[in-house]
Amino acid sequence: MRIGLLSDTHGFLDSAIFNYFAECDEVWHAGDFGPFEILEQLEKFKPMRGVSGNIDGDKVRAAVPEDLQWQCEELRVYMTHIGNAHHVRSEIARYHPGLFICGHSHILKITREPERHLIHMNPGAAGHHGWHKERTILRFTVAEGKVSQLEAIQLGPRGRAKAT
């Protein structure tokens, strides 16, 4: 399964994302969508999984959970927006994911954590709001319980967003 992963759009959905994720089977959003319309655009584009973030309003929070756990091609996945929230460590210990995904920090991060037997991914921030310098997303494949073909994609510098 080919996955497109993004986070922290904060109300801006770069049209380039649709090109980069065109061959993906699903799109995953690790929170801070911004307006509900961002979630709607992604759902119309591809099957979408997402979690709510700290800036998301009631409509987004009603549509997507704060935490999401599922199995993708024999790989346990746990996604939340704030990776260092008080409940996350216990959820990881309870669920034992092979892939842990979060957003919030606006820092692109891909690390193997052998002590927890998982890969930790943060796609960085795809929107313009925040202190990051470069907007980033991730694209990868999940097959037989493993992540492969991982690509970090730069969308360009953070700047002033045009209204969508």
N, C-alpha and C positions, 0 to 999 in steps of 0.2 A: 504494500500500500504506500503510495506516494503522499507525503504530508507537506502542507505549507503552514508555517507557524509564525504568528506575529503577536504583538502586544502593544499596549500603550499608544493606540491610535489617537486618543484624545480628540475625537471628532474629525480627524483628517484621514481619508483613505486614498492613498496615492494610486492613480490609475495604473501605474507600472506593476502593482501587486497582482492585478488580474492577468497580466502577461506572464509574470514569474510563476504564478500558481495555476496556469492554464492546464498543465498536465498532471496536477495533483488530484488525488481522489477525495481528499478532505482538507478543510482549512480549520486550524485550531487557533483560537485567540485567547491569550493568557491575561485578559482583563484590562480595564480602563478603555472601554470602547469609546466613551463619550456619549453623544446622542444615540438614541435607539436606532436611528436610521443607519448607522454604521453596521450594527448587528444585522439588520434587515438586508442590506446590500450584500453582505457576506453569505447569508442564508440563501439568497436568490442565486448566487454564483456557484456555490458548491455545498455539499453536505458540510455542516459546520458544528464544531464543539467549542464551547467557550465557558469562561468563568467571569464572574463580575469582579470589578476592581473598586478601589476606594473612591474614585471620582464618579462612578456610575450611579445613575439615578434609579428611582423605584421601578421604572419600566424595564430597564435592563436587568435589574436584580430579580424581577419577577420571571424573566425569560431564561436566565442562566444562573446556575448555582454559584456559591462562593468557592466550593471545592468540587472537583470532578475526578472520579476514579473509574477506569474501564480497562478492558483488555483489547489490544490492537495487534492482530497477527501474532498471538502468543506472547505478547509483551505487556506486562502490567504498567499502566500509565497513571500518574497522579499529577493533576494540574491545579494550581491555586495562584492567586495574583501575588500575594506577599509571601515570599519564600521563607522569611524568618518570623512569621507570625507564631504566636505561642502554641497553637495546636498542631503545627506542621510536623514537628519532630515526632510527636506521638502517632500521627497519622502514617508517616513513613514507616515507623516501627511496626505498626499494626498491619498495614497493607502490603509492605515489601515490594514497592514498585521497582521495575527495572529502568524506568524513565521518569524523572521528576522534572516538571516544567513549572516555571513561575515567570512573572514579569516584574513590574513595579520599579525596579532600580534603574531602568533605562540603560543598563550595562549588558552588552552582548556577552554571554557566558556559556561555554560548553566545557564541562569537566566530567571526568570519570572519577567517581567516588568509591574506591574499592572497599573501604570500611563499611559502607552502606549498600554495596553491591548494586549501584545504579549509575546512570548518566544523568547529570543535572544540566538542563538547558534553560537559558533565558534568551529570547530572541532580540533583546534590546528594545528600542522604541521605534515604531513605524511612523509616528506622528511628529508634529512640529513643537508641541508643548513640552517643556522640560529643559534640562541643562545639558543633555547629550549633544554631541557635535555632529554625529552621523546617524541617519535613520537606517535601521537594519531589520531584516527578517531572516528566517531560516527555511530551508527546504531539505527534506530527507526522505529516505525510504525505511519502512519497517517491514521485515519479513522474517518468519521463523524465530520470533522473539528477539531479533537484533536490529539495531539502527545501522544504516549504511548510507552511502552516497550523500553525506551531510554537506550542505553548502550554506555559507554565510553570505548574504546578499546585501550590498550597500545600495540604498535608494537615493542617496545624495545628502547634502548637508541639511541640518535643521535650519529652518528659517521661518519667515512669515508664511503662513498657509493662505492659499486662495480659498474663498468660500466655495463649498461644493453644493 
